[in-house]
């Protein structure tokens, strides 16, 4: 009798950064128990891809224009409640992890994960388990230290810290306005205040400062 071989785990990757998306596909392609059924570079096309390809695991990037990974997770779970979703993010703050849990994600991994770590997450989520990056258990390295530092030392508001993060991601004032439900004019005002408080004149300086401070 020919032994039964389980079907490979069907994986769909959603990430607007083509180099990262392609790199992830290449990294996972030789795993014997996985098959990459598709790659999506525009989050607005993800729902249709889920319908067409019926993946076992949907890998979703957090930071994407138009529809970010959190909102996409909500939309997918609303239409496909049993879909298993694994979020990939650069952010280890607990609030983001909690948001993805509430949205219905079954896992959350940092983009700094190794291939083996990511494969473990995919396999665990595919088995019906919940899996969150073990490094996230060390909450001290992902606490709100950066927020507290800015709020106390630089007298920035939580909203301004949030806007700094979006600026670092490369979003325009119009894009940020949609994210935070403000007008572009109000976002521009916040940006001017941020520059004044930090004594910074250019976006490049602000981004460099944010990176150095771990924002």
C-alpha positions in Angstrom: 0.0 0.0 0.0 1.3 3.5 -0.9 1.5 5.6 2.2 -0.7 8.6 2.3 1.1 11.9 2.0 -0.7 14.9 3.5 -1.5 17.7 1.1 1.0 20.6 1.2 0.0 23.7 3.1 -1.3 26.2 0.5 0.2 29.7 1.2 -0.8 33.0 -0.2 1.5 36.0 0.4 0.2 39.6 0.5 2.8 42.3 0.7 3.1 45.4 -1.4 6.9 45.4 -1.2 7.7 43.4 -4.3 11.3 42.6 -3.2 10.2 41.3 0.2 7.2 39.4 -1.3 9.4 37.7 -3.9 12.1 37.1 -1.3 9.6 35.4 1.0 8.3 33.3 -1.8 11.8 32.2 -2.7 12.7 31.5 0.9 9.6 29.2 1.4 9.5 27.6 -2.0 11.8 24.7 -1.1 9.8 23.6 2.0 8.5 20.2 1.1 5.2 20.6 3.0 4.3 24.0 1.5 3.2 25.3 -1.8 3.0 29.0 -2.6 -0.4 29.3 -4.5 -0.1 33.0 -5.1 1.5 36.4 -4.4 -0.4 39.6 -4.1 1.3 43.0 -4.3 -1.8 45.1 -3.9 -3.9 44.6 -0.7 -7.1 45.5 -2.6 -6.7 42.4 -4.7 -6.3 40.1 -1.7 -10.0 39.2 -1.1 -10.4 38.1 -4.7 -7.2 36.1 -4.5 -8.5 34.3 -1.3 -11.7 33.5 -3.1 -9.9 32.2 -6.2 -7.0 30.4 -4.6 -8.5 29.2 -1.2 -5.2 29.2 0.7 -4.7 27.4 4.0 -2.5 30.2 5.2 -2.7 33.8 4.3 0.5 35.7 5.1 -0.3 39.4 5.5 2.1 42.3 5.8 1.0 44.9 8.4 2.1 48.1 6.6 0.5 48.4 3.2 -1.0 51.5 1.5 -4.7 51.8 0.9 -5.8 48.8 3.0 -3.3 47.9 5.7 -2.8 44.4 7.0 -5.0 44.9 10.1 -8.0 46.1 8.1 -7.4 43.4 5.5 -7.5 40.8 8.2 -10.8 42.2 9.4 -12.2 42.1 5.9 -11.0 38.5 5.2 -12.3 37.1 8.4 -15.7 38.8 7.9 -16.1 37.1 4.5 -14.1 33.9 5.3 -14.4 33.3 9.1 -12.3 30.1 9.0 -9.4 31.5 7.1 -6.1 31.2 8.9 -4.1 34.4 8.8 -0.5 35.0 9.8 0.6 38.6 10.2 4.1 39.8 9.5 5.2 43.1 11.0 8.2 45.1 12.1 6.4 46.2 15.2 6.4 44.2 18.4 4.3 46.5 20.5 1.5 44.7 22.4 -1.2 47.0 21.1 -0.6 45.9 17.6 -0.6 42.2 18.5 -3.8 42.6 20.4 -5.4 44.4 17.5 -4.6 41.5 15.1 -5.9 39.0 17.7 -9.2 40.9 17.9 -9.3 41.0 14.1 -9.1 37.3 13.8 -5.4 36.6 13.0 -4.1 33.2 14.2 -0.5 34.3 14.3 1.8 37.3 14.4 5.5 37.2 13.5 8.2 39.8 13.3 9.8 40.4 9.9 13.2 39.8 11.6 12.2 36.1 12.0 14.4 33.4 10.5 13.2 31.0 7.9 12.9 28.2 10.5 10.9 30.4 12.8 8.5 31.4 10.1 8.1 27.8 8.9 7.3 26.8 12.5 4.6 29.6 12.7 3.1 28.6 9.3 2.9 24.9 10.3 1.4 25.6 13.7 -1.2 28.0 12.4 -2.1 25.5 9.6 -2.7 22.8 12.3 -5.3 25.1 13.8 -3.1 26.5 16.6 -2.4 30.1 17.5 1.2 31.1 17.2 2.8 34.4 18.2 6.5 35.1 17.8 8.3 33.8 20.9 10.4 36.9 20.9 7.3 38.9 21.7 7.2 37.3 25.1 10.1 39.6 26.1 7.8 42.6 26.4 10.5 44.8 27.9 12.1 45.2 24.5 8.8 46.1 22.9 7.2 48.3 25.5 6.2 51.9 25.1 9.6 53.2 26.0 9.9 55.2 22.8 6.5 56.7 23.3 7.3 57.6 26.9 10.6 59.1 26.0 9.0 61.4 23.4 6.1 62.3 25.5 8.2 63.3 28.5 11.4 64.7 26.9 10.1 66.2 23.7 6.6 67.1 24.8 5.0 65.3 21.9 1.4 64.1 22.0 0.5 60.4 21.4 -1.1 61.6 18.1 2.2 63.2 17.0 4.1 60.0 17.8 1.6 58.1 15.7 2.1 60.5 12.8 5.9 60.2 13.1 5.6 56.5 12.6 3.5 56.9 9.5 6.0 59.5 8.1 8.8 57.0 8.7 6.8 54.5 6.7 6.8 56.9 3.8 3.2 57.9 3.9 2.1 61.3 2.6 -0.1 63.7 4.6 -3.1 62.6 2.6 -2.4 58.9 3.3 -1.8 59.6 7.0 -5.1 61.6 7.2 -7.0 58.6 6.0 -5.2 56.4 8.6 -6.0 58.6 11.5 -9.3 60.1 10.4 -8.1 63.7 10.2 -8.0 66.2 7.4 -4.7 66.6 5.5 -4.5 70.2 6.7 -4.6 69.0 10.3 -1.9 66.4 9.6 0.2 69.1 8.0 -0.2 71.2 11.2 0.9 68.3 13.3 3.9 67.8 11.1 4.9 71.5 11.5 4.5 71.2 15.3 6.6 68.0 15.3 9.4 69.7 13.4 9.3 72.7 15.7 9.4 70.6 18.9 12.3 68.5 17.7 14.2 71.2 15.9 14.1 69.3 12.7 13.8 70.8 9.2 13.5 67.9 6.8 11.6 64.6 6.5 14.9 62.8 6.1 16.1 64.2 9.5 12.8 63.1 11.1 13.0 59.6 9.7 16.6 59.3 10.9 15.7 60.5 14.3 12.7 58.1 14.5 14.9 55.2 13.6 17.6 56.1 16.1 15.0 56.4 18.9 13.2 53.1 18.0 9.9 54.7 16.9 
